[in-house]
Amino acid sequence: MKDEEVDEVLEKASRVAHEVEPALLERVAHSIHASLRPVRPLPPTWVLTGGLVLICAAVALAGAARTGFHGIAKLGLLERVLIFSTLGILAWVAGKEFVGELIPGSRHRVRPGVLLIIVSVALLGVFALLFRNYRTEHFISAGIACLLTGLLLAIPAAFLSWWLLRRGFAVNSVSAGLVGGALAGLCGVTMLELHCVNFEALHVLVWHTAVVPVSAAAGALLGWALRSRRKLA
Amino acid sequence: MDPGSNLDTLMARYQAGDFAAATALVERIGPQLHRFFLAQFSSRADADDLLQETWLRIHRVRHTYRPGEPVLPWFYAIARRVRIDHYRRASRTTARERSLEELPNVAAPFPRGDGEVDDLEALLAPLSESQREVIRMMKVAGMSLEEVARATSCSVGSVKQKVHRAYKSLREKMSVMGLKKGPSGGLP
């Protein structure tokens, strides 16, 4: 049997009309009639993505302004260009996917888990390329301080991002939380690159990069909690 | 209402608060969504409830549709969410909650004989739920690969793979059964 023949059989079988009680459709139409009023559609994806990237940049700059722009001051031109252009591109990609997660029927180029891997690997690649000091001093204590600083900054970034997309509808709240968390984590990493003067390779590779997956995991957990609450309701 | 009005025009008018457009959409999309639910749950009462719940949700989030975007994936993405939520609620009451993001990837029992399953569902019975869902969207709703990918939050490649595997299973099944194409294309 050929594909065309299977196709033909399926086409014929699917042509059978499906009857629905007219009263049911009438009930549905009347149920939405009472609250029918004009609504404003959401803006295009690029506008919302641009808004998200601007929020992340503003929050990272505000965080660094408070703690000091010590890190960027010590970075060379090539390092600045490579690190911040990578962060910008990753924030755009994550922002676009986050917008897609909150608009039903959007195109998804990558799955949320794959996006997280791409972001983490890209950051690891750039950091491994630029930082070659393999000494480690106060690896744990300095690292945890950076991780917490990055995560603390991810909170306002996540909150403002949610506020921008508050009219959206998450078809899958866990995926939306994961992607939103990754975006907020990128904001935290950006702030760390502006502020942190610890250029030890392992410190940057482990603790700075870890902000993204930890923040994404927190976002996914929050999404799961929201979904569970909705189910109970 | 002009019967030729296309869905995105109707959707734009629905967003503008036009009741006639909303009614036309319910009449045009409602039966498709009802069939989509009935195929999964086989109980007409469940399908009726899910259709109403879906329309309430569609109504609440109608501003998330952007003019110019494909309409059907938007409807089906919401319907799919409602269906998964219902499935989870139902499975919680019967047995320990199954961990799933997708519906179970197992074949349904072959023709159920309760008078609610049409020819297409009988043909699709040997396939996994994710394969059946993709074939239903393409054949019943007439969606393209790209639209199915949007509705199911998958990549086009993943949808193509499911279609390929589904056709392979159907080819084998139909060859074994010696299926002849009758007037309705149904089972012999």
Contacts between the chains, C-beta under 8 A, distances in Angstrom:
chain1	res1	chain2	res2	distance
A	1	B	171	4.9
A	1	B	174	5.3
A	1	B	175	4.8
A	1	B	179	7.9
A	2	B	171	7.7
A	3	B	167	5.5
A	3	B	171	7.2
A	5	B	174	7.8
A	5	B	181	7.5
A	6	B	167	5.6
A	6	B	170	4.9
A	6	B	171	5.7
A	6	B	174	6.4
A	7	B	167	8.0
A	8	B	181	6.5
A	8	B	185	7.1
A	9	B	123	6.7
A	9	B	174	6.9
A	9	B	179	6.8
A	9	B	181	5.7
A	9	B	185	4.8
A	10	B	120	6.9
A	10	B	123	6.6
A	10	B	135	6.7
A	10	B	139	5.1
A	10	B	170	7.6
A	10	B	185	7.5
A	11	B	139	6.6
A	11	B	185	7.0
A	12	B	119	7.9
A	12	B	181	6.9
A	12	B	184	6.2
A	12	B	185	2.4
A	12	B	186	7.7
A	13	B	118	7.2
A	13	B	119	4.0
A	13	B	120	4.1
A	13	B	122	7.9
A	13	B	123	5.5
A	13	B	139	7.8
A	13	B	184	6.9
A	13	B	185	4.6
A	13	B	186	6.0
A	14	B	120	4.9
A	14	B	136	8.0
A	14	B	139	3.9
A	14	B	140	5.1
A	15	B	185	7.7
A	16	B	118	5.3
A	16	B	119	5.9
A	16	B	120	7.1
A	16	B	184	6.5
A	18	B	31	5.2
A	18	B	32	7.6
A	18	B	34	6.7
A	18	B	35	4.3
A	18	B	38	7.8
A	18	B	118	7.2
A	19	B	31	7.6
A	20	B	30	6.0
A	20	B	31	4.7
A	20	B	34	4.8
A	20	B	51	7.7
A	21	B	48	7.8
A	24	B	30	7.7
A	24	B	34	7.9
A	24	B	48	5.7
A	24	B	51	6.9
A	24	B	52	7.7
A	25	B	26	5.4
A	25	B	27	5.7
A	25	B	30	4.9
A	25	B	31	7.9
A	27	B	52	7.0
A	28	B	26	5.1
A	28	B	30	6.4
A	28	B	51	6.6
A	28	B	52	5.7
A	28	B	55	4.7
A	29	B	19	8.0
A	29	B	22	6.5
A	29	B	23	4.6
A	29	B	26	4.7
A	29	B	27	7.8
A	31	B	52	6.8
A	31	B	55	7.0
A	31	B	56	6.7
A	32	B	22	6.0
A	32	B	26	7.8
A	32	B	55	6.3
A	32	B	56	7.3
A	32	B	59	4.4
A	33	B	19	5.9
A	33	B	22	7.4
A	35	B	59	7.0
A	36	B	17	5.6
A	36	B	19	5.8
A	36	B	22	6.1
A	36	B	59	7.8
A	37	B	17	5.1
A	38	B	15	6.9
A	38	B	16	5.1
A	38	B	17	4.1
A	39	B	15	5.3
A	39	B	17	7.8
A	39	B	62	5.9
A	39	B	63	4.1
A	40	B	63	6.2
A	41	B	15	6.0
A	41	B	63	5.6
A	41	B	64	7.7
A	41	B	65	6.5
A	41	B	66	5.2
A	41	B	67	6.3
A	42	B	63	6.2
A	42	B	64	5.7
A	42	B	66	6.0
A	44	B	66	6.7
A	102	B	64	7.6
A	103	B	64	5.3
A	103	B	66	7.3
A	104	B	61	7.2
A	104	B	64	6.0
A	104	B	65	7.9
A	104	B	73	7.7
A	104	B	74	5.1
A	104	B	77	3.8
A	104	B	78	5.1
A	104	B	81	7.7
A	105	B	65	7.9
A	105	B	69	6.8
A	105	B	70	6.7
A	105	B	72	7.9
A	105	B	73	3.5
A	105	B	74	3.6
A	105	B	75	7.6
A	105	B	76	7.2
A	105	B	77	4.5
A	105	B	150	4.8
A	105	B	151	6.0
A	106	B	150	6.5
A	107	B	146	7.6
A	107	B	149	7.3
A	107	B	150	5.6
A	108	B	149	7.5
A	108	B	150	7.7
A	108	B	153	5.3
A	108	B	154	7.1
A	108	B	155	6.7
A	109	B	155	7.0
A	110	B	155	7.6
A	111	B	155	7.6
A	167	B	63	6.2
A	167	B	64	7.2
A	168	B	64	6.0
A	169	B	60	8.0
A	169	B	61	4.0
A	169	B	64	5.1
A	169	B	78	7.6
A	171	B	77	5.1
A	171	B	78	7.0
A	171	B	80	7.4
A	171	B	81	4.9
A	171	B	153	6.6
A	172	B	81	7.5
A	172	B	101	7.2
A	172	B	153	6.6
A	174	B	101	7.5
A	175	B	153	7.4
A	230	B	85	7.7
A	231	B	85	6.7
A	231	B	88	6.3
A	231	B	89	6.6
